[in-house]
Amino acid sequence: MKYLIVGLGNKGSEYENTRHNIGFKVADKIAETLEVPFNSTNFGWMADGKYKGRRVLVLKPDTYMNLSGNAVRYWMQKENIPLENILIITDDLALPFGTLRMKGKGSDAGHNGLKNINEILQTQNYARLRFGISADFSEGRQVDYVLGTWNDEENAALPERIEKFSKASLSFVFAGINNTMSAFNGK
């Protein structure tokens, strides 16, 4: 069985440590856990490894967040990966910092990366793992906030949270969506 885990983010050093790039950070941790490097490829950087006998492709799209759907569709088709074996990792303003929420389907909730994936795939029926970044910004400052860097308190907590999200992602591969949601949601 093959799985595609996609960490959403934006390419470029100016975005590397921003809240919006948490998907890339979790993808990095998954690849580290699988002990596989990222290689530059079509539509981004790919790490190709195995987890408990299952092939896991970990993608960091280079299309910028708002065009992530093109990368997801390309790799789904190229590797013949079914929709139920796709996991998208993204940030979420509606959740408190570090909160983990996995769902088997759902709306884009205003997230432009998910919105583009929904449009390109013509469905909302794919798993997504949302990393809470909270909404601690004043009116009209949302873009600055999501493209801003973590504060000191968040930075201190990030390694543990990223580790938890990596474990949840690999649980999705081995234990499935329902078991993973029961074990990890809200933790």
VMD Tcl script that builds the backbone (N, CA, C; Angstrom):
set m [mol new atoms 561]
animate dup $m
set s [atomselect $m all]
$s set {name element resname resid chain x y z} {
  {N N MET 1 A 0.830 -1.183 0.000}
  {CA C MET 1 A 0.000 0.000 0.000}
  {C C MET 1 A 0.872 1.243 0.000}
  {N N LYS 2 A 0.398 2.265 -0.706}
  {CA C LYS 2 A 1.114 3.535 -0.788}
  {C C LYS 2 A 0.288 4.633 -0.130}
  {N N TYR 3 A 0.989 5.555 0.519}
  {CA C TYR 3 A 0.363 6.711 1.161}
  {C C TYR 3 A 1.092 7.974 0.737}
  {N N LEU 4 A 0.331 9.050 0.628}
  {CA C LEU 4 A 0.904 10.359 0.325}
  {C C LEU 4 A 0.563 11.293 1.468}
  {N N ILE 5 A 1.594 11.761 2.160}
  {CA C ILE 5 A 1.432 12.750 3.222}
  {C C ILE 5 A 1.987 14.060 2.696}
  {N N VAL 6 A 1.148 15.094 2.706}
  {CA C VAL 6 A 1.526 16.392 2.145}
  {C C VAL 6 A 1.529 17.435 3.256}
  {N N GLY 7 A 2.692 17.991 3.523}
  {CA C GLY 7 A 2.805 19.091 4.476}
  {C C GLY 7 A 2.722 20.402 3.714}
  {N N LEU 8 A 1.718 21.210 4.023}
  {CA C LEU 8 A 1.548 22.471 3.302}
  {C C LEU 8 A 2.440 23.566 3.888}
  {N N GLY 9 A 2.936 24.402 2.991}
  {CA C GLY 9 A 3.784 25.516 3.377}
  {C C GLY 9 A 4.140 26.332 2.154}
  {N N ASN 10 A 5.033 27.286 2.355}
  {CA C ASN 10 A 5.526 28.127 1.272}
  {C C ASN 10 A 7.031 27.960 1.158}
  {N N LYS 11 A 7.529 27.887 -0.068}
  {CA C LYS 11 A 8.972 27.752 -0.277}
  {C C LYS 11 A 9.648 29.094 0.000}
  {N N GLY 12 A 10.916 29.023 0.315}
  {CA C GLY 12 A 11.713 30.231 0.515}
  {C C GLY 12 A 12.062 30.452 1.976}
  {N N SER 13 A 13.271 30.952 2.203}
  {CA C SER 13 A 13.766 31.139 3.568}
  {C C SER 13 A 12.943 32.149 4.357}
  {N N GLU 14 A 12.312 33.112 3.669}
  {CA C GLU 14 A 11.507 34.115 4.388}
  {C C GLU 14 A 10.264 33.507 5.034}
  {N N TYR 15 A 9.852 32.310 4.589}
  {CA C TYR 15 A 8.666 31.653 5.148}
  {C C TYR 15 A 9.008 30.490 6.083}
  {N N GLU 16 A 10.273 30.119 6.139}
  {CA C GLU 16 A 10.684 28.873 6.788}
  {C C GLU 16 A 10.136 28.699 8.203}
  {N N ASN 17 A 10.214 29.700 9.025}
  {CA C ASN 17 A 9.805 29.563 10.424}
  {C C ASN 17 A 8.497 30.281 10.745}
  {N N THR 18 A 7.621 30.383 9.755}
  {CA C THR 18 A 6.334 31.032 9.974}
  {C C THR 18 A 5.276 30.016 10.390}
  {N N ARG 19 A 4.205 30.524 10.958}
  {CA C ARG 19 A 3.099 29.660 11.382}
  {C C ARG 19 A 2.506 28.906 10.190}
  {N N HIS 20 A 2.436 29.576 9.051}
  {CA C HIS 20 A 1.827 28.984 7.863}
  {C C HIS 20 A 2.633 27.785 7.351}
  {N N ASN 21 A 3.875 27.659 7.764}
  {CA C ASN 21 A 4.742 26.586 7.274}
  {C C ASN 21 A 4.833 25.391 8.207}
  {N N ILE 22 A 3.921 25.284 9.149}
  {CA C ILE 22 A 3.986 24.175 10.086}
  {C C ILE 22 A 3.849 22.824 9.373}
  {N N GLY 23 A 3.138 22.782 8.259}
  {CA C GLY 23 A 3.032 21.536 7.495}
  {C C GLY 23 A 4.390 21.050 7.020}
  {N N PHE 24 A 5.248 21.984 6.581}
  {CA C PHE 24 A 6.606 21.625 6.165}
  {C C PHE 24 A 7.399 21.070 7.356}
  {N N LYS 25 A 7.245 21.699 8.529}
  {CA C LYS 25 A 7.987 21.264 9.717}
  {C C LYS 25 A 7.588 19.843 10.126}
  {N N VAL 26 A 6.289 19.550 10.076}
  {CA C VAL 26 A 5.832 18.199 10.415}
  {C C VAL 26 A 6.329 17.207 9.361}
  {N N ALA 27 A 6.289 17.588 8.088}
  {CA C ALA 27 A 6.800 16.720 7.019}
  {C C ALA 27 A 8.281 16.417 7.237}
  {N N ASP 28 A 9.042 17.420 7.644}
  {CA C ASP 28 A 10.468 17.211 7.929}
  {C C ASP 28 A 10.657 16.170 9.028}
  {N N LYS 29 A 9.833 16.257 10.066}
  {CA C LYS 29 A 9.947 15.317 11.190}
  {C C LYS 29 A 9.562 13.898 10.765}
  {N N ILE 30 A 8.546 13.773 9.919}
  {CA C ILE 30 A 8.148 12.449 9.423}
  {C C ILE 30 A 9.294 11.828 8.636}
  {N N ALA 31 A 9.904 12.608 7.742}
  {CA C ALA 31 A 11.031 12.100 6.946}
  {C C ALA 31 A 12.201 11.717 7.843}
  {N N GLU 32 A 12.445 12.520 8.872}
  {CA C GLU 32 A 13.513 12.198 9.825}
  {C C GLU 32 A 13.212 10.876 10.529}
  {N N THR 33 A 11.973 10.679 10.942}
  {CA C THR 33 A 11.561 9.446 11.604}
  {C C THR 33 A 11.740 8.242 10.677}
  {N N LEU 34 A 11.396 8.420 9.406}
  {CA C LEU 34 A 11.535 7.347 8.420}
  {C C LEU 34 A 12.980 7.178 7.949}
  {N N GLU 35 A 13.845 8.125 8.347}
  {CA C GLU 35 A 15.256 8.130 7.972}
  {C C GLU 35 A 15.450 8.180 6.466}
  {N N VAL 36 A 14.690 9.096 5.828}
  {CA C VAL 36 A 14.818 9.302 4.385}
  {C C VAL 36 A 14.976 10.796 4.109}
  {N N PRO 37 A 15.795 11.128 3.098}
  {CA C PRO 37 A 16.005 12.543 2.767}
  {C C PRO 37 A 14.922 13.051 1.812}
  {N N PHE 38 A 14.802 14.360 1.761}
  {CA C PHE 38 A 13.968 14.993 0.738}
  {C C PHE 38 A 14.818 15.215 -0.501}
  {N N ASN 39 A 14.224 14.961 -1.653}
  {CA C ASN 39 A 14.875 15.235 -2.926}
  {C C ASN 39 A 13.977 16.148 -3.735}
  {N N SER 40 A 14.602 17.036 -4.478}
  {CA C SER 40 A 13.857 17.935 -5.351}
  {C C SER 40 A 13.254 17.122 -6.493}
  {N N THR 41 A 11.980 17.374 -6.781}
  {CA C THR 41 A 11.280 16.614 -7.803}
  {C C THR 41 A 10.184 17.491 -8.400}
  {N N ASN 42 A 9.326 16.901 -9.209}
  {CA C ASN 42 A 8.215 17.654 -9.787}
  {C C ASN 42 A 7.300 18.167 -8.680}
  {N N PHE 43 A 6.986 19.442 -8.717}
  {CA C PHE 43 A 6.062 20.083 -7.780}
  {C C PHE 43 A 6.542 20.111 -6.332}
  {N N GLY 44 A 7.845 19.943 -6.086}
  {CA C GLY 44 A 8.298 20.106 -4.714}
  {C C GLY 44 A 9.449 19.214 -4.317}
  {N N TRP 45 A 9.435 18.846 -3.038}
  {CA C TRP 45 A 10.457 18.007 -2.451}
  {C C TRP 45 A 9.774 16.768 -1.898}
  {N N MET 46 A 10.337 15.607 -2.207}
  {CA C MET 46 A 9.719 14.338 -1.838}
  {C C MET 46 A 10.699 13.497 -1.028}
  {N N ALA 47 A 10.179 12.911 0.051}
  {CA C ALA 47 A 10.900 11.889 0.808}
  {C C ALA 47 A 10.105 10.593 0.621}
  {N N ASP 48 A 10.782 9.537 0.265}
  {CA C ASP 48 A 10.137 8.268 -0.078}
  {C C ASP 48 A 10.658 7.203 0.869}
  {N N GLY 49 A 9.790 6.725 1.767}
  {CA C GLY 49 A 10.238 5.749 2.748}
  {C C GLY 49 A 9.217 4.669 3.017}
  {N N LYS 50 A 9.520 3.855 4.013}
  {CA C LYS 50 A 8.622 2.772 4.412}
  {C C LYS 50 A 8.321 2.913 5.901}
  {N N TYR 51 A 7.067 2.558 6.229}
  {CA C TYR 51 A 6.653 2.531 7.626}
  {C C TYR 51 A 5.830 1.270 7.840}
  {N N LYS 52 A 6.362 0.362 8.644}
  {CA C LYS 52 A 5.692 -0.905 8.941}
  {C C LYS 52 A 5.206 -1.597 7.665}
  {N N GLY 53 A 6.101 -1.647 6.677}
  {CA C GLY 53 A 5.812 -2.349 5.429}
  {C C GLY 53 A 5.003 -1.561 4.412}
  {N N ARG 54 A 4.657 -0.344 4.721}
  {CA C ARG 54 A 3.862 0.464 3.786}
  {C C ARG 54 A 4.720 1.597 3.235}
  {N N ARG 55 A 4.579 1.844 1.962}
  {CA C ARG 55 A 5.338 2.912 1.317}
  {C C ARG 55 A 4.699 4.255 1.642}
  {N N VAL 56 A 5.525 5.192 2.094}
  {CA C VAL 56 A 5.048 6.515 2.482}
  {C C VAL 56 A 5.819 7.563 1.693}
  {N N LEU 57 A 5.084 8.340 0.892}
  {CA C LEU 57 A 5.654 9.463 0.166}
  {C C LEU 57 A 5.298 10.727 0.952}
  {N N VAL 58 A 6.303 11.490 1.325}
  {CA C VAL 58 A 6.096 12.719 2.087}
  {C C VAL 58 A 6.467 13.883 1.166}
  {N N LEU 59 A 5.496 14.744 0.900}
  {CA C LEU 59 A 5.668 15.826 -0.068}
  {C C LEU 59 A 5.583 17.189 0.604}
  {N N LYS 60 A 6.528 18.055 0.222}
  {CA C LYS 60 A 6.456 19.480 0.556}
  {C C LYS 60 A 6.340 20.205 -0.793}
  {N N PRO 61 A 5.130 20.636 -1.155}
  {CA C PRO 61 A 4.950 21.274 -2.461}
  {C C PRO 61 A 5.733 22.581 -2.580}
  {N N ASP 62 A 6.240 22.842 -3.768}
  {CA C ASP 62 A 6.937 24.110 -4.018}
  {C C ASP 62 A 6.063 25.081 -4.809}
  {N N THR 63 A 4.771 24.839 -4.785}
  {CA C THR 63 A 3.815 25.618 -5.588}
  {C C THR 63 A 3.279 26.831 -4.844}
  {N N TYR 64 A 3.750 27.081 -3.658}
  {CA C TYR 64 A 3.158 28.037 -2.719}
  {C C TYR 64 A 1.816 27.482 -2.257}
  {N N MET 65 A 1.446 27.888 -1.075}
  {CA C MET 65 A 0.267 27.362 -0.391}
  {C C MET 65 A -0.984 27.359 -1.267}
  {N N ASN 66 A -1.259 28.490 -1.920}
  {CA C ASN 66 A -2.535 28.665 -2.615}
  {C C ASN 66 A -2.681 27.846 -3.886}
  {N N LEU 67 A -1.627 27.134 -4.293}
  {CA C LEU 67 A -1.686 26.300 -5.493}
  {C C LEU 67 A -1.290 24.848 -5.180}
  {N N SER 68 A -1.453 24.446 -3.947}
  {CA C SER 68 A -1.024 23.115 -3.505}
  {C C SER 68 A -1.745 21.974 -4.212}
  {N N GLY 69 A -2.949 22.218 -4.689}
  {CA C GLY 69 A -3.742 21.167 -5.323}
  {C C GLY 69 A -3.071 20.551 -6.530}
  {N N ASN 70 A -2.321 21.352 -7.282}
  {CA C ASN 70 A -1.628 20.826 -8.467}
  {C C ASN 70 A -0.612 19.754 -8.082}
  {N N ALA 71 A 0.123 19.996 -7.006}
  {CA C ALA 71 A 1.123 19.031 -6.547}
  {C C ALA 71 A 0.455 17.766 -6.031}
  {N N VAL 72 A -0.616 17.924 -5.263}
  {CA C VAL 72 A -1.319 16.767 -4.712}
  {C C VAL 72 A -1.866 15.894 -5.846}
  {N N ARG 73 A -2.541 16.516 -6.799}
  {CA C ARG 73 A -3.110 15.753 -7.917}
  {C C ARG 73 A -2.020 15.049 -8.725}
  {N N TYR 74 A -0.924 15.750 -9.026}
  {CA C TYR 74 A 0.159 15.162 -9.807}
  {C C TYR 74 A 0.666 13.874 -9.149}
  {N N TRP 75 A 0.963 13.938 -7.847}
  {CA C TRP 75 A 1.546 12.770 -7.184}
  {C C TRP 75 A 0.533 11.668 -6.944}
  {N N MET 76 A -0.728 12.037 -6.716}
  {CA C MET 76 A -1.764 11.007 -6.615}
  {C C MET 76 A -1.842 10.215 -7.915}
  {N N GLN 77 A -1.858 10.922 -9.034}
  {CA C GLN 77 A -1.974 10.265 -10.334}
  {C C GLN 77 A -0.702 9.508 -10.693}
  {N N LYS 78 A 0.442 10.140 -10.503}
  {CA C LYS 78 A 1.714 9.513 -10.874}
  {C C LYS 78 A 1.945 8.212 -10.108}
  {N N GLU 79 A 1.630 8.225 -8.828}
  {CA C GLU 79 A 1.877 7.053 -7.988}
  {C C GLU 79 A 0.641 6.175 -7.797}
  {N N ASN 80 A -0.475 6.566 -8.429}
  {CA C ASN 80 A -1.726 5.808 -8.330}
  {C C ASN 80 A -2.134 5.583 -6.864}
  {N N ILE 81 A -2.195 6.691 -6.125}
  {CA C ILE 81 A -2.538 6.646 -4.709}
  {C C ILE 81 A -4.009 7.020 -4.551}
  {N N PRO 82 A -4.800 6.157 -3.923}
  {CA C PRO 82 A -6.227 6.455 -3.752}
  {C C PRO 82 A -6.453 7.588 -2.750}
  {N N LEU 83 A -7.546 8.274 -2.915}
  {CA C LEU 83 A -7.898 9.418 -2.083}
  {C C LEU 83 A -7.865 9.079 -0.592}
  {N N GLU 84 A -8.287 7.878 -0.236}
  {CA C GLU 84 A -8.322 7.511 1.182}
  {C C GLU 84 A -6.934 7.320 1.786}
  {N N ASN 85 A -5.885 7.324 0.954}
  {CA C ASN 85 A -4.511 7.189 1.438}
  {C C ASN 85 A -3.748 8.516 1.382}
  {N N ILE 86 A -4.489 9.609 1.319}
  {CA C ILE 86 A -3.892 10.943 1.284}
  {C C ILE 86 A -4.112 11.619 2.627}
  {N N LEU 87 A -3.082 12.278 3.143}
  {CA C LEU 87 A -3.189 13.077 4.365}
  {C C LEU 87 A -2.552 14.433 4.098}
  {N N ILE 88 A -3.311 15.499 4.350}
  {CA C ILE 88 A -2.820 16.867 4.177}
  {C C ILE 88 A -2.599 17.469 5.559}
  {N N ILE 89 A -1.416 18.017 5.804}
  {CA C ILE 89 A -1.089 18.636 7.091}
  {C C ILE 89 A -1.040 20.147 6.893}
  {N N THR 90 A -1.803 20.865 7.722}
  {CA C THR 90 A -1.925 22.302 7.542}
  {C C THR 90 A -2.099 23.022 8.874}
  {N N ASP 91 A -1.950 24.329 8.841}
  {CA C ASP 91 A -2.191 25.172 10.005}
  {C C ASP 91 A -3.681 25.493 10.112}
  {N N ASP 92 A -4.129 25.865 11.305}
  {CA C ASP 92 A -5.538 26.208 11.510}
  {C C ASP 92 A -5.669 27.306 12.564}
  {N N LEU 93 A -6.207 28.450 12.132}
  {CA C LEU 93 A -6.422 29.596 13.022}
  {C C LEU 93 A -7.508 29.339 14.062}
  {N N ALA 94 A -8.445 28.469 13.777}
  {CA C ALA 94 A -9.602 28.256 14.654}
  {C C ALA 94 A -9.274 27.386 15.862}
  {N N LEU 95 A -8.099 26.801 15.900}
  {CA C LEU 95 A -7.715 25.914 17.000}
  {C C LEU 95 A -6.653 26.578 17.872}
  {N N PRO 96 A -6.714 26.365 19.180}
  {CA C PRO 96 A -5.668 26.890 20.063}
  {C C PRO 96 A -4.294 26.340 19.653}
  {N N PHE 97 A -3.253 27.087 19.976}
  {CA C PHE 97 A -1.902 26.695 19.593}
  {C C PHE 97 A -1.606 25.244 19.963}
  {N N GLY 98 A -1.078 24.500 19.002}
  {CA C GLY 98 A -0.611 23.141 19.214}
  {C C GLY 98 A -1.684 22.079 19.240}
  {N N THR 99 A -2.964 22.481 19.159}
  {CA C THR 99 A -4.045 21.503 19.174}
  {C C THR 99 A -4.007 20.669 17.902}
  {N N LEU 100 A -4.201 19.372 18.063}
  {CA C LEU 100 A -4.198 18.441 16.936}
  {C C LEU 100 A -5.636 18.053 16.616}
  {N N ARG 101 A -6.012 18.204 15.359}
  {CA C ARG 101 A -7.347 17.783 14.923}
  {C C ARG 101 A -7.224 17.091 13.571}
  {N N MET 102 A -7.560 15.801 13.552}
  {CA C MET 102 A -7.579 15.045 12.306}
  {C C MET 102 A -9.034 14.784 11.940}
  {N N LYS 103 A -9.327 14.928 10.657}
  {CA C LYS 103 A -10.667 14.648 10.143}
  {C C LYS 103 A -10.539 13.907 8.824}
  {N N GLY 104 A -11.519 13.081 8.526}
  {CA C GLY 104 A -11.519 12.311 7.290}
  {C C GLY 104 A -12.015 13.089 6.092}
  {N N LYS 105 A -12.679 14.210 6.343}
  {CA C LYS 105 A -13.170 15.071 5.270}
  {C C LYS 105 A -13.622 16.374 5.909}
  {N N GLY 106 A -13.959 17.352 5.087}
  {CA C GLY 106 A -14.456 18.606 5.644}
  {C C GLY 106 A -14.223 19.772 4.715}
  {N N SER 107 A -14.692 20.908 5.156}
  {CA C SER 107 A -14.558 22.121 4.348}
  {C C SER 107 A -13.133 22.655 4.427}
  {N N ASP 108 A -12.855 23.674 3.641}
  {CA C ASP 108 A -11.538 24.299 3.688}
  {C C ASP 108 A -11.408 25.246 4.870}
  {N N ALA 109 A -12.521 25.612 5.514}
  {CA C ALA 109 A -12.534 26.510 6.680}
  {C C ALA 109 A -11.773 27.810 6.404}
  {N N GLY 110 A -11.818 28.272 5.167}
  {CA C GLY 110 A -11.153 29.522 4.811}
  {C C GLY 110 A -9.671 29.392 4.523}
  {N N HIS 111 A -9.137 28.188 4.560}
  {CA C HIS 111 A -7.703 27.970 4.308}
  {C C HIS 111 A -7.485 27.859 2.801}
  {N N ASN 112 A -6.689 28.755 2.239}
  {CA C ASN 112 A -6.513 28.805 0.784}
  {C C ASN 112 A -5.815 27.577 0.208}
  {N N GLY 113 A -4.926 26.952 0.966}
  {CA C GLY 113 A -4.298 25.724 0.488}
  {C C GLY 113 A -5.314 24.605 0.339}
  {N N LEU 114 A -6.157 24.429 1.355}
  {CA C LEU 114 A -7.208 23.405 1.288}
  {C C LEU 114 A -8.239 23.756 0.226}
  {N N LYS 115 A -8.540 25.034 0.090}
  {CA C LYS 115 A -9.508 25.475 -0.918}
  {C C LYS 115 A -9.029 25.066 -2.311}
  {N N ASN 116 A -7.752 25.271 -2.589}
  {CA C ASN 116 A -7.207 24.907 -3.896}
  {C C ASN 116 A -7.196 23.389 -4.092}
  {N N ILE 117 A -6.853 22.650 -3.058}
  {CA C ILE 117 A -6.878 21.183 -3.155}
  {C C ILE 117 A -8.295 20.712 -3.452}
  {N N ASN 118 A -9.282 21.269 -2.744}
  {CA C ASN 118 A -10.686 20.906 -2.984}
  {C C ASN 118 A -11.074 21.175 -4.439}
  {N N GLU 119 A -10.672 22.332 -4.955}
  {CA C GLU 119 A -11.012 22.699 -6.346}
  {C C GLU 119 A -10.359 21.746 -7.340}
  {N N ILE 120 A -9.086 21.476 -7.163}
  {CA C ILE 120 A -8.341 20.635 -8.105}
  {C C ILE 120 A -8.820 19.181 -8.044}
  {N N LEU 121 A -9.031 18.656 -6.840}
  {CA C LEU 121 A -9.455 17.261 -6.697}
  {C C LEU 121 A -10.956 17.086 -6.869}
  {N N GLN 122 A -11.690 18.192 -6.852}
  {CA C GLN 122 A -13.149 18.160 -6.978}
  {C C GLN 122 A -13.810 17.354 -5.860}
  {N N THR 123 A -13.217 17.429 -4.669}
  {CA C THR 123 A -13.779 16.754 -3.506}
  {C C THR 123 A -13.187 17.343 -2.233}
  {N N GLN 124 A -13.902 17.141 -1.143}
  {CA C GLN 124 A -13.410 17.499 0.193}
  {C C GLN 124 A -13.178 16.235 1.019}
  {N N ASN 125 A -13.299 15.089 0.378}
  {CA C ASN 125 A -13.247 13.801 1.075}
  {C C ASN 125 A -11.836 13.221 1.115}
  {N N TYR 126 A -10.961 13.909 1.798}
  {CA C TYR 126 A -9.610 13.422 2.037}
  {C C TYR 126 A -9.240 13.803 3.466}
  {N N ALA 127 A -8.329 13.044 4.045}
  {CA C ALA 127 A -7.932 13.278 5.434}
  {C C ALA 127 A -7.070 14.528 5.532}
  {N N ARG 128 A -7.302 15.256 6.623}
  {CA C ARG 128 A -6.464 16.409 6.899}
  {C C ARG 128 A -6.126 16.437 8.378}
  {N N LEU 129 A -4.921 16.866 8.651}
  {CA C LEU 129 A -4.418 16.987 10.010}
  {C C LEU 129 A -4.136 18.464 10.229}
  {N N ARG 130 A -4.908 19.072 11.130}
  {CA C ARG 130 A -4.806 20.508 11.362}
  {C C ARG 130 A -4.003 20.783 12.631}
  {N N PHE 131 A -3.065 21.710 12.495}
  {CA C PHE 131 A -2.209 22.136 13.605}
  {C C PHE 131 A -2.709 23.503 14.052}
  {N N GLY 132 A -3.222 23.586 15.273}
  {CA C GLY 132 A -3.736 24.848 15.785}
  {C C GLY 132 A -2.648 25.889 15.954}
  {N N ILE 133 A -2.872 27.063 15.351}
  {CA C ILE 133 A -1.926 28.172 15.523}
  {C C ILE 133 A -2.568 29.329 16.287}
  {N N SER 134 A -3.825 29.160 16.707}
  {CA C SER 134 A -4.644 30.154 17.409}
  {C C SER 134 A -4.905 31.356 16.511}
  {N N ALA 135 A -5.627 32.305 17.030}
  {CA C ALA 135 A -5.986 33.504 16.250}
  {C C ALA 135 A -5.674 34.739 17.089}
  {N N ASP 136 A -4.440 34.814 17.533}
  {CA C ASP 136 A -4.017 35.879 18.441}
  {C C ASP 136 A -3.503 37.088 17.655}
  {N N PHE 137 A -4.426 37.712 16.917}
  {CA C PHE 137 A -4.044 38.882 16.126}
  {C C PHE 137 A -5.188 39.885 16.140}
  {N N SER 138 A -4.859 41.140 15.893}
  {CA C SER 138 A -5.891 42.176 15.862}
  {C C SER 138 A -6.553 42.214 14.484}
  {N N GLU 139 A -7.719 42.819 14.444}
  {CA C GLU 139 A -8.508 42.873 13.209}
  {C C GLU 139 A -7.670 43.395 12.044}
  {N N GLY 140 A -7.785 42.683 10.919}
  {CA C GLY 140 A -7.065 43.078 9.713}
  {C C GLY 140 A -5.621 42.629 9.664}
  {N N ARG 141 A -5.159 41.874 10.653}
  {CA C ARG 141 A -3.745 41.476 10.726}
  {C C ARG 141 A -3.540 39.970 10.524}
  {N N GLN 142 A -4.540 39.293 9.964}
  {CA C GLN 142 A -4.460 37.841 9.819}
  {C C GLN 142 A -3.267 37.409 8.965}
  {N N VAL 143 A -3.059 38.052 7.837}
  {CA C VAL 143 A -1.954 37.671 6.942}
  {C C VAL 143 A -0.620 37.838 7.650}
  {N N ASP 144 A -0.454 38.966 8.344}
  {CA C ASP 144 A 0.796 39.190 9.081}
  {C C ASP 144 A 1.003 38.117 10.147}
  {N N TYR 145 A -0.085 37.695 10.771}
  {CA C TYR 145 A 0.005 36.697 11.827}
  {C C TYR 145 A 0.412 35.332 11.277}
  {N N VAL 146 A -0.301 34.848 10.262}
  {CA C VAL 146 A 0.016 33.503 9.752}
  {C C VAL 146 A 1.379 33.470 9.072}
  {N N LEU 147 A 1.805 34.590 8.506}
  {CA C LEU 147 A 3.127 34.651 7.885}
  {C C LEU 147 A 4.188 35.161 8.855}
  {N N GLY 148 A 3.791 35.313 10.123}
  {CA C GLY 148 A 4.726 35.727 11.161}
  {C C GLY 148 A 5.398 34.524 11.800}
  {N N THR 149 A 6.436 34.810 12.567}
  {CA C THR 149 A 7.175 33.740 13.242}
  {C C THR 149 A 6.553 33.453 14.606}
  {N N TRP 150 A 6.896 32.309 15.134}
  {CA C TRP 150 A 6.382 31.863 16.430}
  {C C TRP 150 A 6.950 32.727 17.548}
  {N N ASN 151 A 6.184 32.919 18.615}
  {CA C ASN 151 A 6.714 33.639 19.770}
  {C C ASN 151 A 7.569 32.680 20.609}
  {N N ASP 152 A 8.211 33.189 21.636}
  {CA C ASP 152 A 9.145 32.368 22.430}
  {C C ASP 152 A 8.455 31.174 23.081}
  {N N GLU 153 A 7.279 31.387 23.628}
  {CA C GLU 153 A 6.541 30.309 24.286}
  {C C GLU 153 A 6.174 29.215 23.280}
  {N N GLU 154 A 5.703 29.622 22.095}
  {CA C GLU 154 A 5.364 28.648 21.047}
  {C C GLU 154 A 6.602 27.900 20.584}
  {N N ASN 155 A 7.710 28.629 20.378}
  {CA C ASN 155 A 8.962 27.997 19.949}
  {C C ASN 155 A 9.412 26.921 20.928}
  {N N ALA 156 A 9.226 27.187 22.219}
  {CA C ALA 156 A 9.625 26.211 23.239}
  {C C ALA 156 A 8.778 24.944 23.154}
  {N N ALA 157 A 7.509 25.089 22.801}
  {CA C ALA 157 A 6.594 23.941 22.748}
  {C C ALA 157 A 6.611 23.215 21.405}
  {N N LEU 158 A 7.123 23.849 20.362}
  {CA C LEU 158 A 7.051 23.278 19.014}
  {C C LEU 158 A 7.664 21.884 18.861}
  {N N PRO 159 A 8.858 21.614 19.367}
  {CA C PRO 159 A 9.434 20.280 19.133}
  {C C PRO 159 A 8.516 19.149 19.594}
  {N N GLU 160 A 7.924 19.271 20.770}
  {CA C GLU 160 A 7.032 18.229 21.273}
  {C C GLU 160 A 5.777 18.129 20.415}
  {N N ARG 161 A 5.213 19.268 20.016}
  {CA C ARG 161 A 3.998 19.268 19.208}
  {C C ARG 161 A 4.277 18.669 17.821}
  {N N ILE 162 A 5.386 19.029 17.216}
  {CA C ILE 162 A 5.748 18.497 15.902}
  {C C ILE 162 A 5.945 16.982 15.987}
  {N N GLU 163 A 6.567 16.521 17.059}
  {CA C GLU 163 A 6.742 15.079 17.282}
  {C C GLU 163 A 5.385 14.391 17.360}
  {N N LYS 164 A 4.437 14.965 18.097}
  {CA C LYS 164 A 3.096 14.394 18.252}
  {C C LYS 164 A 2.398 14.322 16.889}
  {N N PHE 165 A 2.522 15.374 16.084}
  {CA C PHE 165 A 1.881 15.395 14.767}
  {C C PHE 165 A 2.521 14.379 13.826}
  {N N SER 166 A 3.812 14.188 13.930}
  {CA C SER 166 A 4.499 13.172 13.129}
  {C C SER 166 A 3.978 11.781 13.494}
  {N N LYS 167 A 3.829 11.524 14.792}
  {CA C LYS 167 A 3.307 10.227 15.242}
  {C C LYS 167 A 1.874 10.024 14.756}
  {N N ALA 168 A 1.057 11.076 14.809}
  {CA C ALA 168 A -0.327 10.961 14.329}
  {C C ALA 168 A -0.357 10.665 12.834}
  {N N SER 169 A 0.533 11.292 12.080}
  {CA C SER 169 A 0.587 11.072 10.632}
  {C C SER 169 A 0.945 9.630 10.314}
  {N N LEU 170 A 1.915 9.084 11.026}
  {CA C LEU 170 A 2.313 7.692 10.792}
  {C C LEU 170 A 1.272 6.720 11.332}
  {N N SER 171 A 0.542 7.113 12.358}
  {CA C SER 171 A -0.578 6.301 12.833}
  {C C SER 171 A -1.653 6.211 11.749}
  {N N PHE 172 A -1.892 7.313 11.056}
  {CA C PHE 172 A -2.846 7.311 9.937}
  {C C PHE 172 A -2.462 6.240 8.919}
  {N N VAL 173 A -1.171 6.134 8.628}
  {CA C VAL 173 A -0.687 5.150 7.653}
  {C C VAL 173 A -0.936 3.727 8.147}
  {N N PHE 174 A -0.648 3.466 9.396}
  {CA C PHE 174 A -0.713 2.083 9.892}
  {C C PHE 174 A -2.055 1.723 10.522}
  {N N ALA 175 A -2.645 2.633 11.295}
  {CA C ALA 175 A -3.852 2.302 12.060}
  {C C ALA 175 A -5.144 2.813 11.418}
  {N N GLY 176 A -5.016 3.692 10.424}
  {CA C GLY 176 A -6.201 4.219 9.758}
  {C C GLY 176 A -6.733 5.488 10.411}
  {N N ILE 177 A -7.647 6.126 9.705}
  {CA C ILE 177 A -8.172 7.427 10.116}
  {C C ILE 177 A -8.944 7.357 11.427}
  {N N ASN 178 A -9.853 6.408 11.576}
  {CA C ASN 178 A -10.704 6.370 12.774}
  {C C ASN 178 A -9.910 6.092 14.042}
  {N N ASN 179 A -9.020 5.109 13.999}
  {CA C ASN 179 A -8.189 4.808 15.168}
  {C C ASN 179 A -7.292 5.985 15.519}
  {N N THR 180 A -6.757 6.649 14.498}
  {CA C THR 180 A -5.875 7.783 14.741}
  {C C THR 180 A -6.649 8.953 15.339}
  {N N MET 181 A -7.832 9.220 14.831}
  {CA C MET 181 A -8.640 10.300 15.398}
  {C C MET 181 A -8.937 10.027 16.871}
  {N N SER 182 A -9.292 8.783 17.196}
  {CA C SER 182 A -9.593 8.429 18.591}
  {C C SER 182 A -8.369 8.601 19.484}
  {N N ALA 183 A -7.218 8.226 18.977}
  {CA C ALA 183 A -5.996 8.244 19.788}
  {C C ALA 183 A -5.388 9.635 19.935}
  {N N PHE 184 A -5.555 10.500 18.927}
  {CA C PHE 184 A -4.782 11.737 18.915}
  {C C PHE 184 A -5.595 13.030 18.974}
  {N N ASN 185 A -6.826 13.055 18.509}
  {CA C ASN 185 A -7.554 14.320 18.429}
  {C C ASN 185 A -7.649 15.021 19.775}
  {N N GLY 186 A -7.341 16.317 19.759}
  {CA C GLY 186 A -7.416 17.144 20.945}
  {C C GLY 186 A -6.230 17.013 21.876}
  {N N LYS 187 A -5.289 16.181 21.506}
  {CA C LYS 187 A -4.130 15.962 22.393}
  {C C LYS 187 A -2.960 16.823 22.001}
}
mol reanalyze $m
mol bondsrecalc $m
mol representation Tube
mol addrep $m
